[in-house]
Amino acid sequence: MAPSARSLPANQTDWDFDMQKILIIGATSAIAEAAARCYAQRGDALYLLARNAERLDALLADLKIRGAASTAGAPFDANDFDQHAMAVERAVSTLGGLDIVLIAHGTLPDQKACEADATLALKEISTNALSVISLLTDIANRFAAQRRGAIAVIGSVAGDRGRQSNYIYGSAKGMLAVFLQGLRNRLSKSGVQVLTIKPGFVDTPMTAAFPKGPLWATPEQVGSAIVQAIDSQRNVLYTPFFWWGIMAIIRAVPESIFKKLSL
């Protein structure tokens, strides 16, 4: 499939700060779609990368109807590291610059399967952490050079402490969280925001088989919170907000007690 694209309006220039130029990677995930709709309604220009070409085309059309200044995108496999720099360069060229990057791709591993197969475990860690780090290295250097911009990455509260039920996923998100801490420290001197997003339970297709309860949020709630956190130059976002308190308690449990819990 050829990339779907629409050019920027003829009267749009780099000096029109009312319109932001936004790259979303993993754009067809439920949370990313919700955030993209918020930006479309504000009239921003969007470039989307996603693995599913059919869903990508449908989303691009939807965002244009919702008011996006321009929409463009291309199919993208996050595990093909060799195409990372080229994909980002194409986005920058199409948008005519770059203000915000939201990285939202990831998988939810089968913990038991990963315990039985190291190859599978490493593949999941590569998708959820190493592929993101590869993309961030290129994006960070671009933003450092232009001395502005915002980078937002969807991690998880699962990265705050290893639990027996999902420590493969949690270890990948924990690695990513530490990487983002260092990147934030580095890029703050260049005026670049780095936002670590830590959702709790979110009702998405990826979690369709899980029983739902009062702690669960919708993609729309999380997507809106992400846009607001970027606007307000936040460093870390727990969403919904109460997950900050929940994870503070979980982190505080002594290891001698924690290892006896079935979590």
C-alpha positions as CSV (number, residue, x, y, z in Angstrom):
1,M,0.0,0.0,0.0
2,A,1.4,3.4,-0.9
3,P,1.4,5.9,2.0
4,S,-1.8,7.9,2.4
5,A,-0.9,11.6,2.3
6,R,-2.2,15.1,2.0
7,S,0.0,18.1,1.7
8,L,0.0,20.9,4.2
9,P,-2.1,23.9,3.4
10,A,-0.4,26.4,1.0
11,N,-0.6,29.2,3.5
12,Q,0.9,27.2,6.4
13,T,4.5,28.0,7.4
14,D,6.9,27.0,10.2
15,W,6.1,30.3,11.9
16,D,2.4,29.5,12.4
17,F,2.6,28.3,15.9
18,D,-1.2,27.7,16.2
19,M,-0.8,24.5,14.3
20,Q,1.4,21.7,15.7
21,K,3.2,19.1,13.6
22,I,2.7,15.8,15.2
23,L,4.2,12.3,14.6
24,I,2.4,9.4,16.2
25,I,4.0,5.9,16.1
26,G,1.8,3.0,16.8
27,A,-1.1,5.2,15.7
28,T,-3.8,2.6,15.5
29,S,-3.6,1.6,19.1
30,A,-6.7,2.6,21.0
31,I,-5.0,5.2,23.2
32,A,-3.1,6.7,20.3
33,E,-6.2,7.0,18.2
34,A,-7.9,8.8,21.0
35,A,-5.0,11.3,21.4
36,A,-4.9,11.8,17.6
37,R,-8.6,12.7,17.5
38,C,-7.9,15.4,20.2
39,Y,-5.2,16.9,18.0
40,A,-7.3,16.7,14.9
41,Q,-10.1,18.6,16.5
42,R,-7.6,21.3,17.4
43,G,-6.6,21.6,13.7
44,D,-3.1,20.2,14.0
45,A,-1.1,18.4,11.2
46,L,-0.7,14.7,11.8
47,Y,1.7,12.0,10.4
48,L,0.9,8.5,11.5
49,L,2.9,5.3,11.5
50,A,1.2,2.0,12.1
51,R,1.5,-1.7,11.2
52,N,-2.0,-2.3,9.9
53,A,-2.3,-0.5,6.6
54,E,-6.1,-0.8,6.3
55,R,-6.8,0.6,9.8
56,L,-4.3,3.3,9.2
57,D,-6.1,4.5,6.0
58,A,-9.4,4.5,7.8
59,L,-7.9,6.5,10.7
60,L,-6.3,9.1,8.4
61,A,-9.7,9.7,6.7
62,D,-11.5,10.0,10.1
63,L,-8.9,12.5,11.4
64,K,-9.3,14.7,8.3
65,I,-13.0,14.8,8.8
66,R,-12.5,15.8,12.4
67,G,-10.6,18.9,11.4
68,A,-6.9,18.0,11.1
69,A,-5.0,20.5,9.0
70,S,-3.4,17.7,7.2
71,T,-3.1,13.9,7.5
72,A,-0.4,11.6,6.1
73,G,1.0,8.3,7.1
74,A,2.7,5.1,6.1
75,P,2.8,1.4,7.2
76,F,5.5,0.8,9.8
77,D,7.0,-2.3,11.5
78,A,8.6,-1.2,14.8
79,N,10.7,-4.3,14.8
80,D,12.4,-3.4,11.5
81,F,15.0,-1.2,13.2
82,D,16.7,-0.4,9.8
83,Q,13.7,1.6,8.7
84,H,13.4,3.8,11.8
85,A,15.5,6.7,10.8
86,M,14.0,6.8,7.3
87,A,10.5,6.7,8.6
88,V,11.1,9.6,10.9
89,E,12.8,11.6,8.2
90,R,9.8,11.0,5.8
91,A,7.5,12.3,8.5
92,V,9.6,15.4,9.1
93,S,9.8,16.1,5.4
94,T,6.0,15.6,4.9
95,L,5.1,17.8,7.8
96,G,7.7,20.4,7.1
97,G,9.0,20.1,10.6
98,L,8.2,18.4,13.9
99,D,6.8,19.6,17.2
100,I,5.5,16.6,19.0
101,V,6.2,12.8,18.9
102,L,3.9,10.3,20.6
103,I,5.2,6.7,20.7
104,A,2.4,4.3,21.5
105,H,3.2,0.9,20.0
106,G,3.6,-2.2,22.1
107,T,2.4,-5.7,22.8
108,L,1.1,-7.5,25.9
109,P,3.1,-10.7,26.2
110,D,1.9,-14.1,27.3
111,Q,3.9,-14.3,30.6
112,K,3.8,-18.1,30.9
113,A,4.8,-18.6,27.3
114,C,7.7,-16.2,27.8
115,E,8.8,-18.0,30.9
116,A,9.1,-21.2,28.8
117,D,10.9,-19.7,25.8
118,A,13.7,-17.2,26.2
119,T,13.6,-16.3,22.5
120,L,10.0,-15.2,22.9
121,A,10.8,-13.3,26.0
122,L,13.6,-11.4,24.3
123,K,11.3,-10.7,21.3
124,E,8.7,-9.1,23.6
125,I,11.4,-7.0,25.3
126,S,12.7,-5.9,21.9
127,T,9.2,-4.8,20.8
128,N,8.3,-3.0,24.0
129,A,11.6,-1.4,24.9
130,L,14.5,-1.7,22.4
131,S,12.4,-0.6,19.4
132,V,11.3,2.5,21.3
133,I,14.8,3.3,22.4
134,S,16.0,3.0,18.8
135,L,13.4,5.5,17.6
136,L,14.0,7.8,20.6
137,T,17.7,8.0,19.8
138,D,17.0,9.5,16.4
139,I,14.1,11.7,17.5
140,A,16.0,13.0,20.5
141,N,19.0,14.1,18.4
142,R,16.6,16.0,16.0
143,F,14.9,17.8,18.8
144,A,18.2,18.6,20.6
145,A,19.4,20.2,17.4
146,Q,16.3,22.4,17.0
147,R,16.2,23.1,20.7
148,R,12.5,22.6,21.1
149,G,9.8,19.9,20.9
150,A,8.0,17.3,23.0
151,I,8.5,13.6,23.2
152,A,5.8,11.5,24.8
153,V,6.1,7.7,25.3
154,I,3.4,5.3,26.6
155,G,4.9,3.0,29.2
156,S,2.9,1.4,32.0
157,V,2.5,1.2,35.8
158,A,3.8,-2.4,35.3
159,G,7.3,-0.9,35.0
160,D,7.3,0.4,38.6
161,R,7.8,-3.0,40.2
162,G,8.3,-6.5,39.0
163,R,5.4,-8.9,39.6
164,Q,5.2,-12.6,38.9
165,S,2.1,-12.2,36.7
166,N,3.7,-9.9,34.1
167,Y,7.4,-9.3,34.8
168,I,8.4,-9.7,31.1
169,Y,6.2,-6.8,30.1
170,G,7.0,-5.0,33.3
171,S,10.8,-5.3,32.8
172,A,10.5,-3.9,29.3
173,K,8.5,-0.9,30.6
174,G,10.8,-0.5,33.5
175,M,13.8,-0.3,31.1
176,L,12.0,2.2,29.1
177,A,11.1,4.3,32.1
178,V,14.8,4.6,33.2
179,F,15.9,5.4,29.7
180,L,13.3,8.2,29.5
181,Q,14.5,9.5,32.9
182,G,18.0,9.9,31.5
183,L,16.8,11.3,28.2
184,R,14.6,13.9,30.1
185,N,17.7,14.9,32.1
186,R,19.7,15.3,29.0
187,L,17.2,17.1,26.8
188,S,15.9,19.5,29.5
189,K,19.0,21.6,28.8
190,S,17.8,21.9,25.2
191,G,14.3,23.0,26.0
192,V,12.8,19.6,25.0
193,Q,10.0,18.0,27.0
194,V,10.2,14.2,27.7
195,L,6.9,12.8,29.0
196,T,6.7,9.3,30.5
197,I,3.1,8.1,30.4
198,K,2.1,5.4,32.9
199,P,-1.4,4.1,32.3
200,G,-3.1,1.7,34.7
201,F,-5.8,-0.6,33.4
202,V,-7.2,0.6,30.1
203,D,-10.1,-1.0,28.3
204,T,-8.6,-1.7,24.8
205,P,-8.7,-4.6,22.3
206,M,-5.3,-5.7,23.9
207,T,-7.0,-6.2,27.2
208,A,-10.4,-7.5,25.9
209,A,-10.1,-10.8,27.7
210,F,-9.5,-9.2,31.2
211,P,-12.4,-8.8,33.6
212,K,-13.1,-5.1,34.1
213,G,-13.7,-3.1,37.3
214,P,-13.7,0.4,38.8
215,L,-10.0,0.9,38.3
216,W,-10.3,0.6,34.5
217,A,-10.2,3.7,32.2
218,T,-11.3,4.2,28.6
219,P,-8.8,5.1,25.8
220,E,-10.6,8.4,25.5
221,Q,-9.8,9.3,29.1
222,V,-6.2,8.4,28.7
223,G,-5.8,10.0,25.3
224,S,-7.2,13.3,26.6
225,A,-4.9,13.1,29.7
226,I,-1.9,12.6,27.4
227,V,-2.7,15.7,25.3
228,Q,-3.2,17.8,28.5
229,A,0.1,16.5,30.0
230,I,2.0,17.5,26.9
231,D,0.4,20.9,26.9
232,S,1.3,21.5,30.5
233,Q,5.0,20.3,30.1
234,R,4.6,17.4,32.5
235,N,7.5,14.9,33.1
236,V,5.5,11.9,34.3
237,L,1.8,11.1,33.9
238,Y,0.0,8.4,35.9
239,T,-3.4,8.0,34.3
240,P,-6.0,7.9,35.7
241,F,-4.4,10.0,38.5
242,F,-5.1,7.5,41.3
243,W,-2.5,5.1,40.0
244,W,0.2,7.3,41.4
245,G,-1.0,6.5,44.9
246,I,-1.6,2.8,44.1
247,M,1.9,2.4,42.8
248,A,3.5,4.3,45.6
249,I,2.0,1.8,48.0
250,I,3.1,-1.2,45.9
251,R,6.7,0.2,45.6
252,A,6.8,0.7,49.4
253,V,6.0,-3.0,50.3
254,P,9.2,-4.6,51.6
255,E,10.6,-7.3,49.3
256,S,10.4,-9.9,52.1
257,I,6.6,-9.4,52.1
258,F,6.1,-8.7,48.4
259,K,7.6,-12.0,47.2
260,K,4.9,-13.8,49.2
261,L,2.1,-12.0,47.5
262,S,0.3,-13.4,44.4
263,L,0.4,-10.4,42.2
